[in-house]
């Protein structure tokens, strides 16, 4: 049980946008000036990690949520709307830079994934944001590797093994049902493929 808690905390959904960003720059075949790269990473780190942590702390401080895991459906609604807004703002900013247009799709995809999870809340289904986050990262890296013709098979092996570990941890903690874990992973991956298709159709 302790190991499952460690996995759930260490691989919290809040960590995946910055992880995807770092992988993007690590394997990117085109050159970007380091100051620009550092600025992009810094803004994303603040927007998707520092600000949400401070915000969640304030929500808990004022009694709007009982725990940082947001166990109940009602607790999830307002933070989910906030995360949708953050990812959409970052995605638009990244898209306008034109240097990292593919990276912007990661955030559009995550925003769409959050929107899907928000809709599910109104039909009383609390999909797993943990599996949605890693599913979204895998989906992003699939079209990222296809777009730049990069072999990321070792990365995919690690991520698929990790997704199984995360899913089993959420189930062992009884945080989600099997259906919620599966729907999370599926919606995370599908939202990434959808934004990639829309981007190239438009």
C-alpha positions in Angstrom: 0.0 0.0 0.0 2.8 2.4 0.8 4.4 1.7 -2.5 1.1 2.5 -4.3 0.9 5.8 -2.4 4.4 6.6 -3.4 3.7 5.9 -7.1 0.5 8.0 -7.0 2.3 11.0 -5.4 5.5 10.7 -7.4 3.7 10.3 -10.7 1.0 12.9 -9.9 -0.8 14.3 -13.1 0.7 17.7 -12.3 4.2 16.4 -13.2 3.4 15.2 -16.7 3.2 18.5 -18.7 6.7 19.5 -17.6 7.9 15.9 -18.2 6.5 16.0 -21.7 8.2 19.4 -22.3 11.6 18.1 -21.2 11.3 15.0 -23.4 10.3 17.3 -26.3 13.4 19.4 -26.0 15.6 16.4 -25.3 14.9 14.7 -28.6 14.0 17.7 -30.7 16.0 17.4 -34.0 15.9 21.1 -34.8 18.0 23.8 -33.1 16.4 26.3 -30.7 18.5 28.9 -28.9 19.1 27.9 -25.3 17.7 31.1 -23.8 14.4 30.6 -25.6 14.3 26.9 -24.5 14.9 27.9 -20.9 12.3 30.6 -21.0 9.7 28.2 -22.4 10.5 25.5 -19.8 10.4 28.1 -17.0 7.0 29.5 -18.0 5.6 26.0 -18.3 7.0 25.0 -15.0 5.4 28.0 -13.3 2.1 27.6 -15.1 1.6 23.9 -14.7 3.4 23.2 -11.5 4.1 26.1 -9.2 0.8 28.0 -9.7 -1.4 24.9 -9.4 0.4 23.8 -6.2 -0.1 27.2 -4.6 -3.7 27.3 -5.8 -4.5 23.8 -4.4 -2.8 24.9 -1.1 -5.2 27.9 -0.9 -8.2 25.7 -1.7 -7.4 23.4 1.1 -6.5 26.2 3.4 -10.0 27.8 2.9 -11.8 24.4 3.1 -12.8 24.2 -0.5 -11.2 20.8 -0.8 -10.5 18.2 1.9 -7.4 16.8 0.4 -5.0 17.4 -2.4 -6.2 14.2 -4.1 -9.7 15.8 -4.6 -11.4 12.5 -3.7 -15.0 13.6 -4.3 -16.6 14.6 -7.6 -17.6 18.1 -6.3 -14.1 18.8 -5.1 -12.8 18.2 -8.6 -15.1 20.5 -10.6 -13.5 24.0 -9.9 -9.9 22.9 -10.0 -10.5 21.0 -13.3 -11.9 24.3 -14.8 -8.8 26.1 -13.7 -6.5 23.5 -15.2 -8.4 23.7 -18.5 -7.8 27.5 -18.5 -4.1 27.2 -17.7 -3.4 24.6 -20.4 -5.4 26.5 -23.0 -3.5 29.8 -22.2 -0.1 28.0 -22.4 -1.1 26.2 -25.6 -2.0 29.4 -27.3 1.2 31.1 -26.2 3.3 28.2 -27.4 1.5 28.1 -30.7 2.1 31.8 -31.3 5.8 31.5 -30.8 5.8 29.2 -33.9 9.1 27.7 -32.7 7.4 24.9 -30.8 4.1 24.4 -32.5 4.1 20.6 -31.9 4.7 21.2 -28.2 1.6 23.4 -28.1 -0.5 20.4 -29.1 0.6 18.6 -25.9 -1.2 21.4 -23.9 -4.2 21.6 -26.2 -4.5 17.8 -25.8 -4.2 18.0 -22.0 -6.8 20.8 -22.0 -9.2 18.8 -24.0 -8.6 15.8 -21.8 -9.4 17.9 -18.7 -12.6 19.0 -20.5 -13.6 15.4 -21.1 -12.9 14.6 -17.4 -15.1 17.6 -16.4 -18.0 16.4 -18.6 -17.7 13.0 -17.0 -18.1 14.5 -13.5 -21.6 15.6 -14.4 -22.6 12.0 -15.1 -21.0 10.9 -11.8 -17.9 9.3 -13.3 -14.6 10.4 -11.8 -12.1 9.3 -14.4 -8.5 8.8 -13.3 -6.4 11.9 -14.0 -3.3 9.9 -13.3 -3.9 7.5 -16.2 -5.2 10.3 -18.3 -1.9 12.2 -17.8 0.4 9.3 -18.8 -2.0 8.3 -21.6 -1.8 11.9 -22.9 2.0 11.9 -22.8 2.1 8.6 -24.7 -0.3 9.9 -27.3 1.8 13.1 -27.7 5.0 11.2 -28.1 3.5 8.9 -30.7 2.7 11.7 -33.1 5.9 13.6 -32.0 8.1 10.7 -33.0 6.1 10.3 -36.3 6.3 14.0 -37.1 10.1 14.2 -36.6 10.8 10.6 -37.6 12.5 9.8 -34.2 12.8 6.3 -32.8 11.4 6.5 -29.3 10.7 2.8 -28.8 12.7 2.5 -25.5 10.8 5.5 -24.1 7.5 4.0 -25.1 8.4 0.7 -23.4 9.2 2.5 -20.1 6.0 4.7 -20.3 3.7 1.7 -21.0 5.2 -0.2 -18.1 4.8 2.9 -16.0 1.2 3.3 -17.1 0.5 -0.2 -15.9 2.2 0.5 -12.6 0.2 3.8 -12.1 -3.1 2.1 -13.0 -2.6 -0.8 -10.6 -1.6 1.7 -7.9 -4.8 3.6 -8.3 -6.8 0.4 -8.1 -4.9 -0.9 -5.1 -5.6 2.4 -3.3 -9.3 2.1 -4.3 -9.1 5.6 -5.7 -10.8 4.5 -8.9 -12.7 1.6 -10.4 -11.2 -0.3 -13.4 -13.6 1.6 -15.7 -12.4 5.0 -14.4 -8.7 4.0 -14.8 -9.3 2.7 -18.4 -11.5 5.7 -19.4 -8.7 8.0 -18.0 -6.0 6.4 -20.1 -8.2 6.3 -23.2 -9.4 9.9 -23.0 -5.9 11.1 -22.4 -4.5 9.4 -25.5 -7.5 10.1 -27.7 -7.5 13.8 -26.9 -3.9 14.1 -28.1 -4.6 12.3 -31.4 -7.7 14.5 -31.9 -5.8 17.8 -31.5 -3.0 16.5 -33.8 -5.6 15.6 -36.5 -7.4 19.0 -36.1 -4.1 20.9 -36.3 -3.1 19.3 -39.6 -6.6 19.4 -41.1 -6.9 23.2 -40.4 
